[in-house]
């Protein structure tokens, strides 16, 4: 097992290096470039030349990448020029990253907590009204754009019924203590339970909108996987031996059906970072998704560098954890 983890970690380092190179080359190929974004209307030829020299942009591309990689290892991505001018880009990322993580965790919990049980139940009741209705609901979940569903939820539950907050992570003027950046956890640690409950209410609508596509995908993969396992010979053998349905479900059906589901959960968790951009914009959630959108609009290259690279690293780490979980569930994976 240890050898398997080390091998996967070495592969992860290679992937991160390639990703950093792609991010570096892509950002430098965007129209205008870093110098124009910083100088704006003051971009005279003399000032452009001076800034290019100060930033090392007059050096060969491989030298620029080497300098970029060294600075990135120390968390130095420069300062924000437009999103929060003067603020260190990495510090800005660290301030807003907990919001996206908190939202993504709640969304994936909802998706997994509903997708796996409903997928299993639909497979057990194959071709029933419940099965057909669940398939239709999952198709709608995939087909409806996240931002459109977010607007619907916001209009109906927040604006029309006033059941839940319209936007933000916490009510203004609450005076809550923030130590970790995770508002629900902060409220529990400081025993400010009203602040924790307020943060939970602000999470409900955006997490529901963000969870729809992962839920639909997990549901369909679980259903298909359970149907496939139910047709296996070892399940029929277990039934012929007189084993209880509880033993058959847990030891033979679910254990084997969860293998592709685990992989799907990992991919969907990483994909939540993409969906968070639209969801956070609708609910003004103040996370990384909202920050990336602002940085794109305002051409803040320092913020774009750190957000895209760290989001990619997060995706890679999540997939590493999925590989480890897969190896724990299926020992055959360790020998491949």
C-alpha positions in Angstrom: 0.0 0.0 0.0 2.8 2.4 0.9 4.5 1.7 -2.4 1.3 2.5 -4.3 0.8 5.8 -2.4 4.4 6.8 -3.2 4.0 6.0 -6.8 0.9 8.0 -7.0 2.5 11.0 -5.3 5.4 11.0 -7.7 2.9 11.0 -10.6 1.1 13.9 -8.9 4.2 16.0 -8.7 4.7 15.5 -12.5 1.2 16.5 -13.2 1.5 19.7 -11.1 4.7 20.7 -12.9 3.0 20.3 -16.3 -0.1 22.2 -15.0 2.1 25.1 -13.8 3.8 25.2 -17.2 0.4 25.3 -19.0 -0.9 28.1 -16.7 2.3 30.1 -17.2 2.2 29.9 -21.0 -1.6 30.4 -21.2 -1.6 33.6 -19.1 1.2 35.1 -21.1 -0.6 34.4 -24.3 -3.7 36.4 -23.3 -4.4 39.7 -25.2 -2.7 42.7 -23.6 -0.5 40.8 -21.3 0.6 41.6 -17.7 2.2 44.9 -18.5 -0.9 46.4 -20.1 -3.1 45.1 -17.3 -0.8 46.9 -14.7 -0.2 50.1 -16.5 -3.5 50.5 -18.2 -3.8 53.9 -20.0 -0.4 54.9 -18.7 1.4 52.3 -20.9 3.9 54.5 -22.7 6.7 52.6 -24.5 9.3 53.8 -21.9 7.1 52.7 -19.0 6.4 49.4 -20.7 10.1 48.7 -21.2 10.9 49.6 -17.6 8.2 47.4 -16.2 9.1 44.5 -18.5 12.6 44.6 -17.2 11.5 44.9 -13.6 9.2 41.8 -14.0 11.9 39.9 -16.0 9.7 39.7 -19.1 12.6 40.7 -21.3 14.4 37.4 -20.5 14.0 34.1 -22.4 10.8 32.2 -21.8 12.5 29.3 -20.0 14.2 31.8 -17.6 10.8 33.4 -16.9 9.2 30.1 -16.1 12.1 29.1 -13.8 11.7 32.3 -11.9 7.9 31.9 -11.8 8.3 28.3 -10.4 10.7 29.4 -7.7 8.4 32.2 -6.6 5.4 29.9 -6.7 7.1 27.4 -4.4 7.4 30.3 -1.8 3.8 31.4 -2.4 4.9 34.6 -4.2 2.5 35.3 -7.1 2.8 39.1 -6.9 0.1 41.5 -5.7 -3.5 41.9 -6.9 -3.8 44.8 -9.4 -7.6 45.0 -9.7 -9.6 42.7 -7.5 -8.1 44.1 -4.2 -5.2 46.4 -5.4 -2.1 46.0 -3.4 -3.1 42.8 -1.6 -0.8 39.9 -2.0 -2.4 37.5 -4.4 -1.7 34.3 -2.4 -3.1 36.0 0.8 -6.2 36.9 -1.1 -6.5 33.3 -2.3 -6.1 32.0 1.3 -8.7 34.5 2.5 -11.4 33.3 0.0 -10.5 29.6 -0.4 -12.3 28.5 2.8 -15.6 29.8 1.4 -15.4 27.6 -1.7 -14.2 24.6 0.3 -17.1 25.0 2.8 -19.6 25.3 0.0 -18.1 22.4 -1.9 -18.1 20.1 1.1 -21.8 20.8 1.8 -22.6 20.3 -1.9 -20.8 16.9 -2.2 -22.3 15.7 1.1 -25.8 16.4 -0.3 -24.9 14.8 -3.6 -23.5 11.7 -2.1 -26.0 11.4 0.7 -28.9 11.5 -1.8 -27.3 10.0 -4.9 -26.1 6.7 -3.5 -29.2 5.7 -1.6 -31.6 6.8 -4.3 -29.4 5.1 -7.0 -29.4 1.9 -5.0 -33.2 2.0 -4.4 -33.9 2.8 -8.1 -31.8 -0.3 -9.1 -33.6 -2.5 -6.7 -36.9 -1.3 -8.1 -35.8 -1.5 -11.7 -38.5 -0.4 -14.2 -40.8 0.7 -11.4 -42.5 4.2 -11.1 -39.9 5.2 -8.6 -37.0 4.1 -10.9 -38.4 5.9 -14.0 -39.2 9.1 -12.0 -35.7 9.1 -10.5 -34.2 8.8 -14.0 -36.3 11.8 -15.2 -35.3 13.9 -12.2 -31.6 13.1 -12.7 -31.8 14.0 -16.4 -33.4 17.4 -15.4 -30.6 17.9 -12.8 -27.9 17.5 -15.5 -29.8 19.5 -18.2 -30.7 22.6 -16.1 -27.8 25.1 -16.0 -26.4 25.7 -12.5 -26.8 29.5 -12.8 -30.4 29.2 -13.9 -31.3 26.9 -11.0 -29.4 29.2 -8.6 -31.5 32.1 -9.8 -34.7 30.1 -9.4 -33.9 29.0 -5.9 -32.8 32.5 -4.9 -36.0 34.1 -6.3 -38.4 31.6 -4.8 -37.0 30.8 -1.4 -35.1 34.0 -0.6 -36.9 36.8 -2.4 -40.5 35.6 -2.6 -40.9 33.4 0.6 -38.1 35.1 2.7 -37.2 31.7 4.1 -33.4 31.9 3.5 -30.9 34.7 3.0 -30.5 36.3 -0.5 -26.7 36.4 -0.7 -23.4 36.4 1.2 -21.9 34.0 3.7 -23.2 35.5 6.9 -25.6 38.3 7.9 -24.0 41.8 8.2 -23.6 43.2 11.7 -23.7 39.8 13.3 -20.3 40.4 14.9 -19.2 36.8 14.6 -15.6 35.7 15.4 -13.7 34.3 12.5 -10.5 32.3 13.2 -10.3 29.6 10.5 -12.3 31.2 7.6 -14.9 28.4 7.8 -17.8 30.3 9.2 -19.8 27.2 10.4 -16.7 25.7 12.1 -15.8 29.1 13.6 -19.3 29.4 15.1 -19.0 26.0 16.7 -15.4 26.5 18.0 -16.3 29.8 19.6 -19.7 28.6 20.8 -21.4 31.3 18.8 -24.1 28.9 17.7 -26.3 31.7 16.3 -23.4 32.6 14.0 -23.0 29.0 13.0 -26.7 28.6 12.3 -26.7 31.8 10.3 -23.8 30.5 8.2 -25.6 27.3 7.6 -28.7 29.1 6.3 -26.5 31.1 3.9 -25.1 27.8 2.6 -28.4 26.0 1.9 -29.4 27.6 -1.4 -25.9 27.8 -3.1 -25.0 24.2 -2.0 -28.3 22.9 -3.4 -27.7 24.6 -6.7 -24.1 23.4 -6.8 -25.1 19.8 -5.8 -27.6 19.1 -8.6 -25.2 17.9 -11.3 -22.9 15.8 -9.0 -26.1 14.3 -7.5 -27.5 13.4 -10.9 -24.2 11.9 -12.1 -23.6 9.9 -8.8 -27.2 8.7 -8.9 -27.0 7.4 -12.4 -23.5 5.7 -11.9 -24.8 4.1 -8.7 -27.9 2.8 -10.3 -26.0 1.4 -13.3 -23.3 -0.2 -11.2 -25.8 -1.8 -8.8 -27.8 -3.2 -11.7 -24.6 -4.7 -13.2 -23.6 -6.2 -9.9 -27.1 -7.7 -9.2 -26.7 -9.8 -12.4 -23.3 -11.3 -11.3 -23.1 -15.0 -10.5 -21.7 -14.5 -7.0 -24.9 -12.5 -6.0 -27.1 -15.3 -7.2 -24.9 -17.8 -5.4 -25.2 -15.9 -2.2 -28.9 -15.8 -2.5 -29.0 -19.6 -3.2 -27.0 -20.2 0.0 -29.8 -18.5 2.0 -27.8 -15.4 3.1 -29.9 -12.6 4.5 -30.6 -9.6 2.2 -28.7 -7.4 4.6 -25.5 -9.4 4.2 -25.9 -9.7 0.4 -26.5 -5.9 0.1 -23.6 -4.9 2.2 -20.9 -7.6 1.5 -21.7 -8.4 -2.2 -23.7 -5.7 -3.9 -22.7 -2.3 -2.4 -19.1 -3.2 -1.8 -18.5 -4.0 -5.4 -20.9 -1.4 -6.9 -19.1 1.4 -5.0 -15.9 1.0 -7.0 -16.9 3.2 -10.0 -18.9 5.5 -7.7 -15.8 6.4 -5.7 -14.1 7.5 -8.9 -17.1 9.5 -9.9 -17.3 11.2 -6.5 -13.7 12.3 -6.8 -14.1 13.7 -10.3 -17.3 15.5 -9.3 -15.6 17.0 -6.2 -12.9 18.5 -8.4 -15.6 19.7 -10.8 -17.4 21.6 -8.1 -14.7 24.3 -8.3 -15.9 25.0 -11.9 -19.6 25.1 -10.9 -18.7 27.3 -7.9 -17.8 30.2 -10.3 -21.4 30.5 -11.4 -23.0 29.7 -8.1 -20.9 32.1 -6.1 -21.5 34.9 -8.6 -25.3 34.5 -8.2 -25.2 34.4 -4.4 -22.3 36.8 -4.0 -20.6 34.2 -1.9 -17.1 35.6 -1.9 -15.2 32.5 -2.7 -12.6 31.5 -5.2 -15.1 31.1 -8.0 -16.3 34.7 -7.6 -12.6 35.8 -7.3 -11.6 34.1 -10.6 -14.6 35.7 -12.4 -13.5 39.1 -11.1 -9.9 38.5 -12.1 -10.9 37.5 -15.6 -13.1 40.5 -16.1 -10.5 42.9 -14.7 -7.4 41.1 -16.1 -5.7 40.6 -12.7 -3.0 38.2 -13.7 -1.5 37.7 -10.2 -4.8 36.6 -8.8 -5.5 34.4 -11.9 -2.2 32.6 -11.6 -2.6 31.6 -8.0 -6.3 30.8 -8.2 -6.0 28.6 -11.3 -2.8 26.9 -10.2 -4.1 26.2 -6.7 -7.5 25.0 -8.0 -5.6 22.6 -10.3 -3.5 21.3 -7.4 -6.6 20.8 -5.3 -8.2 18.8 -8.1 -5.0 16.6 -8.3 -4.9 16.1 -4.6 -8.6 15.0 -4.6 -7.9 12.5 -7.3 -4.9 11.2 -5.3 -7.2 10.6 -2.3 -9.7 8.9 -4.6 -6.9 6.6 -5.9 -6.0 5.7 -2.3 -9.7 5.0 -1.4 -10.1 2.9 -4.5 -7.0 0.9 -3.5 -8.4 0.3 0.0 -11.8 -0.9 -1.5 -10.2 -3.0 -4.2 -6.8 -4.4 -3.3 -6.2 -5.5 -7.0 -5.6 -1.8 -7.9 -2.4 -1.7 -5.8 -0.7 -4.2 -8.1 -1.5 -2.4 -11.4 
